[in-house]
Amino acid sequence: MKINELYTTILERKENPSEASYTSSLFAKGLPRIAQKVGEEGTEVVVAALSQDDARLVEEIADLTYHVLVLLAARNISPQAVEVELEKRKK
């Protein structure tokens, strides 16, 4: 799934919550829980990078990416804002 497609799905869950949706449950718990999940997933990426195989590392990076996108949506920031910032850093 492409980043923009995933972000669109996340926004849909934010605007139309469903009890069956993990994403909706994160939004219901609020920004502190979402930020905490980003921190937890970041730590899991580090652990996977240092002690697990490549497949596990990819899984953890996918989890981190998802949670970062939820954090962006919670703060009403688009992934394009991150792209713009990265473009500024290109040399």
C-alpha positions as CSV (number, residue, x, y, z in Angstrom):
1,M,0.0,0.0,0.0
2,K,1.3,3.4,-0.9
3,I,1.8,6.1,1.8
4,N,-0.9,8.4,0.5
5,E,-3.4,5.5,0.2
6,L,-2.8,4.5,3.8
7,Y,-3.0,8.1,5.0
8,T,-6.4,8.5,3.2
9,T,-7.6,5.4,5.0
10,I,-6.4,6.7,8.3
11,L,-8.2,10.0,7.7
12,E,-11.4,8.1,6.9
13,R,-11.2,6.2,10.2
14,K,-10.6,9.5,12.0
15,E,-13.7,11.1,10.4
16,N,-15.9,8.0,10.5
17,P,-14.9,6.0,13.6
18,S,-15.7,2.3,13.8
19,E,-15.6,0.3,16.9
20,A,-13.9,-2.5,15.0
21,S,-11.1,-0.3,13.8
22,Y,-7.7,-0.1,15.6
23,T,-7.1,3.2,13.9
24,S,-10.3,4.6,15.3
25,S,-9.4,3.3,18.7
26,L,-6.1,5.2,18.6
27,F,-7.9,8.5,17.7
28,A,-10.4,7.9,20.6
29,K,-7.5,7.5,23.1
30,G,-6.0,10.8,21.9
31,L,-2.7,12.3,21.0
32,P,-0.8,11.1,24.1
33,R,-1.5,7.5,23.3
34,I,-0.7,8.0,19.6
35,A,2.6,9.6,20.4
36,Q,3.4,6.8,22.9
37,K,2.8,4.2,20.2
38,V,5.2,6.1,17.9
39,G,7.8,5.9,20.6
40,E,7.2,2.2,21.3
41,E,7.4,1.3,17.6
42,G,10.6,3.3,17.2
43,T,12.2,1.3,20.0
44,E,11.0,-1.9,18.3
45,V,12.7,-0.8,15.1
46,V,16.0,-0.3,16.9
47,V,15.7,-3.7,18.5
48,A,14.9,-5.4,15.2
49,A,17.8,-3.6,13.5
50,L,20.3,-4.8,16.1
51,S,19.1,-8.3,16.8
52,Q,16.5,-9.6,14.3
53,D,16.3,-10.6,10.7
54,D,15.6,-8.3,7.8
55,A,12.0,-9.5,7.5
56,R,11.3,-8.5,11.1
57,L,13.0,-5.2,10.6
58,V,10.7,-4.5,7.6
59,E,7.6,-5.4,9.7
60,E,8.6,-3.0,12.5
61,I,9.4,-0.2,10.1
62,A,5.9,-0.7,8.6
63,D,4.4,-0.5,12.1
64,L,6.4,2.7,12.8
65,T,5.3,4.2,9.5
66,Y,1.7,3.5,10.1
67,H,1.8,5.0,13.6
68,V,3.7,8.1,12.3
69,L,0.9,8.6,9.8
70,V,-1.7,8.3,12.5
71,L,0.2,11.0,14.5
72,L,0.3,13.3,11.4
73,A,-3.4,12.8,10.9
74,A,-4.1,13.5,14.6
75,R,-2.2,16.8,14.2
76,N,-3.8,17.6,10.8
77,I,-0.5,17.5,9.0
78,S,-0.3,15.8,5.6
79,P,2.5,13.5,4.6
80,Q,3.3,16.1,1.9
81,A,4.5,18.5,4.6
82,V,7.1,15.9,5.4
83,E,8.0,15.5,1.8
84,V,8.5,19.3,1.5
85,E,10.8,19.2,4.5
86,L,12.8,16.4,3.1
87,E,13.1,18.2,-0.2
88,K,14.5,21.2,1.6
89,R,17.3,19.0,2.9
90,K,18.2,17.6,-0.4
91,K,21.7,18.6,-1.5
